Amino acid sequence: MSQMAIALIILGVTILCFIFEPVPLVVSAVTASILYAFTGLIKMEDVFVSYNTNTIVLMIAMMIIGSSLFHSGISEVIGEKMSKFTGNSEKKAILVTMIASCALSSVCTNIGVMTALAPLVTAMCLSAGIAPSKALLALLFGAQLGGFNTLVGVPSNVFANSLMVGQGYESFRLFDITPFGLGVCVLGSLYFAFFGSKMLRDTGYIPEFAQTERKQLDKRKAVISCTTLFVVLLVIAISPDAVPMHIAAVIGALVIVGTRCMTVQEASRSIDWNCAFLMGSLSALSAGLQNSGVGTVVAEMILKVFGQNPSTFLITTVLFFTIAILTQLMSNTATILLFMPIAISVAESIGVSVYPVAMIVTLAGAASYATPFAAPQNMLAVGWTNYKFMDFVKVGIPMVLLTYLVVICLIPIVMPF
């Protein structure tokens, strides 16, 4: 049996386990990554290598900083003020959450935005008597959609641009992607607030960081917590090259514990370790799938579909949906790495502009809404909400279709072939 077949069988069984949950998600994910190692799809030493990645370090540190807002009592104060605006309207809470996360994630990392806003969103919902699960999923989608607003919104945008530049083409400008981002943000926010959220149940789950006794406002701790969070986000937004994001977050977490805003034990309890294990093991799965050659076979099939004189509509549609489907299973960067050279080659061979094709690859590669393991931030949302695999499929597929609608409508206007 070929490695590709083995990879797909293990992946298929894992997805079924995610859907029906005969065992906890983390057990399925870790088992699958170990099976990938035993079958040679990844090296034995790589099974747990993703557990100490910068992304997971960033996530853990930001969880501690975010939890400090609850321990200082400031999150309840802010949440109550926010709930006065939203009232007990779930739609308003979702829209406020999506607008805030869309705006911030234009310049900050998705996970940074999510972990910073999650305590405030949760406090707002609890103050208004609303279950926080839907609003926290809105936070995820808002952070993802906002990443399309600028070239630096998400790392995959920058990565796609660097691949294009490496092929000898001029770089996208910072706001070349903005029209697409604004379109996706508006349509996505309205869709989730008025339609997508209705497809979901209220899980009633309260995230780990909020499972603490209601605290009286401690002004000293509140000032330290808010200042630390603000400075960390500022550093992440302004100088991620000078001070890596995970380092800035760890320094912030050390300040929180060092100033006794939280004890070491409280900081440890605020971390969702289940989410960290899921993220680590699913990164190994993504690597194994890439190593199996599945993506290469799919890419070759695309070239056959295009033929000699494809229409621009066919190029846009086939490229977008192939990449969007694959990015639900592989990492964004791996999918873009695979398809950007192919897309550029296709554009050159049929005599159309490379830039709209590269933009399609960039947007489709980051449209990772429809499975829990499509992106690390999705697994973070799973840990906070207890939503299941099929919940993501139900609300995520229309999100992908809306992104396609924006692309197919704006490409001819903003960046014609």
N, C-alpha and C positions, 0 to 999 in steps of 0.2 A: 504494500500500500504506500502511495506517495505521501510525502510530508504535507503536501497541500490538503490531501484528503483527511489525514490525521488531524491537522489543524482545524479543519471545518467541522469534523465530527465532535471534537472536544468543545469547540465553540458552540455548536448547536446544542449539545447536552447542557452546557453551562447556561445558555440562554433559557432553556426549558426549566432549569433549576431556579433561575431568577424569576421566572414567571410564576411557577407553582410553589416555590419555596418549601421543598421537603426538608431542607436544612437551612440554617441561617445563611444569608447572602455571603458573608465573609468566608464561611466554610467552603461554599461552592467556588468562590473566586480564588482562594488560596490553593485549593485542590487542583483546579484547572491549571494554575501557573506551575505547580509541581509536576503535573502530567506533561506539560509542554517541555519541561526539563528532561524528564525520563524518556521522552520520545525524540529528543535531540533538536527540538525547535528553538530552544534557548539553552544557553550553558547553565550548568548546575549553579555556578557561582552568581548567575544573574537572576535567580528566582527571587531573592529578597533585595537585590541591589536598588530597586526603586523606592524602598522604604526610607532611604536616607537622602532622597532627592531634595533639591532646594524648594520645590513646590510644597512638599509635605512639611518641611521645616517652617516655611512661610505660613502655611495653614495653621499649624499647631501654635506658633507664636501669636498669630492674630486672634486665635480662639481665646488665648489667655488675656490679651488686651481687651477684646470685646467683652469677656466675662467680667472684667474689672468694672465696667460700667454698671453692671447689676450689683456688684458688691459695694460700690460706693453709693448706690441709691439714685444716681443721676439718670439712669435709663428709665426708671419709673416716672420721674419728673418730666423728662422729655416725651416719653410715651403718652402721658396724660395730656400734655399740651397738643401733641399731634392728634390724639383721639378727639379733642375738642373740635378740630377741623373736619375730621372724617366722620365723627359721630359713630354710630354703630353700623355704618354702611360698609359692607365688604368691598363693594366696587370702588368706593373712594379710597379705602385703605390700599387696595391693589394698585390703583392708578398712581397714588402718591408714592408708593414703593417703587413702581416701575420708572416713574419720571426721575426720581432721585438716583436710582441705580444706573439708568441709562446715561444720565449726565456725568456722574462720577467715573463710570467705566470708560468714558471717552479718553481719559488720560491716566487712569489707574488700572492696575491689574484686576481681573474679575474676582479672583479669590480675595484679594485685599478689600475690594468694595463690599463683597458679600459678608466677610467676617466683621467688617467695621459696622455695617448697617444692620446686620441680623439682630443684635441685642435691642436696637431702637425699634425695629419693625415688630419684634416679638412683644416688647413692652407696650407699643401702641395698640396691638391687637388685644392683649390681655386687659389693658385699661378700658378698651371699648367693648369687651365681652365677646370678641371675635376669636375663633380658633386660628392660630397663627400659621397653620400648615400651608394654606393657599397663598397667603401673602409672602411666605418665605420662598415658595416656588416662583412667585412673581419676581422676587428679588433675584433669583437665578436667571430667569429669562431677561429681565431688564439689564443685568450685568452683561449677559451675552450679546444682546442686541446693541447696547451702547458701545461695545467694542468695535462696531462697524463705523463709528462716527469719525474716527481719525485713523491715520495709518499706524499710530502707536497704540491704538485701543487694546489690541490683544497681540501677544507674541507671534501668532501665526500670520498676522498681517505683515509684520516686519520681516518674518522669515520668507514669505512669498515674494515680497519686494526684493529681498537680497538675492533670491534665486534668479529673478528676472534680470537684475543688474549683472549678476554673474554670467548671464548669457550675452552680455554686451549691449543691453538696452538701457535707456535712461530710467532713473528712479521715478516712481509715483511721487507726487507732492503730498504734503501732509493731509490736505483736505480733498484730494481727488476722490476718495472713497466716501466722503461725507454725504452727498446726495442719496447714495444707496443706504447709508446708515440711518439717515433721518426717515427715509421711507419705511424701512424695516421697523424702526423704533415706534413710529406712529401706528402703523398697521398692527404690529405685534402687541403693543400695549392695549389697543382697543379690542383686539381679538381676545386676549387673555382675560381682560376685565369683564367683558360682556358675554363671552361664549366659552372660552377655554376653561375658566374657573368653574363653570357649571358642570363640566364633565367630571370634576373631581369631588371626592368625598372629603369631609373634614376628618382627618385621622385622629384629632384630639391629642396629638403628641406634642409635648413641650420639650424643646432642645435641652441638652445637658447644661449649656451655659446659663439657662434661665431657671434651672431647677435649684433654686436657692431661696431661702426665706426672704420675704420682703424686707429690705433694709431701709432704715431711716437715712435720710440724706446726710452724708458725711462730707462737708464742704472741702476739707483738705484732700480727701481721697478723690472726690469728684473733679477737682481742679487738676490733680495729677493725672487721672485717667483720661480726661478729655484732652489735656495738653499733649499727653503721650500719643494718643490716637491721632490727633491732628498733625503732629510733627512727623510721625511715621508715614502717614499718607502723603504729606508734603514731600518728604524725601523720596518716596516711591514714585511720585508723579514727576518731580523735577530732575532728580539725579540718580536714576537707577543704575547708570554705568559707574559712577563714582562710589556709590554705596549700594551694593546688591540688595534687592528687595527683601530677601530672607534675612540678611544681616540686620537691616534696619528694623525688621519686625522682632527679631530676637533681642536686640538692644532694648526695644520698647517693652518687651515682656520682662526683661531683667529689671528695668526701672520700676515696673509695677510691683514685682515681688520684693525688690530691694528697698522700696519705700514703704513696704508693709501695707500696700493697698489690698494685697491678697497674701495669704500664707502659701508656702510651697504645696501643702496638701490641697488647698482650695484651687490653686493653679492646675495641679494634676487632675483634679476631678472635673475641671472645666473642659478638658480635652476629650473630644469624641474619638477614642482610640479605634472603635469599630470602623469609622470613616477613614482613618489613616491606613488601616490594614486593607480596606477595599481599594483605595487609591493605589497603594503599592502593588497589590497583586494584579490589578487590571492593567497596569502599565506593562507588566510582564506579558500578559495576554496579548496586548497590542503589538509588542515587539515580536512575539512568536508568530502572529498572523502575518506580519510584514516579512519575516524571514522565510515563511512558507512559499512565498511567490504568488499568493492570491492576487495581489494588486497588479503585478506585472501582466498576468493573464487577462485581467479585466481591461487593462490599458490596451493590449493588443487587439482585443475584441472591438474596442472603440474605434481604432484606426480602420478596421474592416467595415464598420457601420458607416463611417463618413464617406467612403468612396472617393471619387475623383473631384466632383464639383458639388460639395454639400452647401446647403443654404445656411445663412447665418442663424436662422431660427433652429435648424437641426444641430448646429455646433453648440449653441447656447444650451439647448434642452438636454442633449445627450451628455455633454460635459458636466453640466450642473447636477443632474440627477445621479450620474455615476459616482461623482465625487461626494455628493451629499449622502448617498447610501453608504459608501465605504467609510466615510468619516464618523458614522455612528458606531463603527466596529474598531477602527484604528484611530491612532492619535491624529489630531489636526495636522501637525507638522509632517508626520509620516505620509499622510495622504497628499499633502501639497508637494512634498519632496518628490513623490512618485509622478504626479500628474503635471506639474509645471513644465518640465522639459518636453513632455509629450505634447501638451497644449501649444507651446511655442513652436514646436516642430510642425504641427498641423497648420497653424496660422501661416507660417512661412511657406509651406508647400502649396497652399491654396491661394496665397497672395492677399491675405487680409491683415489688418493691423494686429499686432501682438498684444497691445494694451487692453482692449476689451476682453480678449481671451484670458489674459493673466488676471484681470479683475474677476472674471467668472470663477476661476480656480480659487482665488483668495476668498471670495464670499461663500462659495459652496463648501470649501474646506473648513470653514468656521461655523457652519450651520449644524452644530452638534447638539440638537435639542431632543432627539426622539428615543434615546436609550439612556439608562442610568450611567453606563460606562463609556459614553461618547466623549466625555471630558472630565478632568478631575473635579471641576466645580459641580458637575452633576452629582457625583458621589457625595460631595459635601451636602448638597440639598437633600439627598436620600437620608443621610444621617440626621438631618434636622427635622424632616417631615414624616418619615416612615412611608412615603409613597412607594408604590411597587413598579415593576418593570412596565406593565401594561398601562399604568397611569401616564408614564412618560410617552409611551407610544401614542396614546389617545390625544394628548395635547400637543405633542411634539411634531407629529406629521403635518398638521395644518400650519405650524410655524415654518416648517421647511417649504411648504407650498407657497406661503406668503412671501418668503424670501425669494423664491423663484419668480413670483409675480412681479416683485420690485425689480429684479434683475432684467427680466424679459421686457419690461416697460421702459426702463431707464437707460439700458445699454445703448439702444439706437439714438437716444437723445443726448446723453451726457458723454458717452464714449463710443461713437459709432465705429463699425468695422471698416 
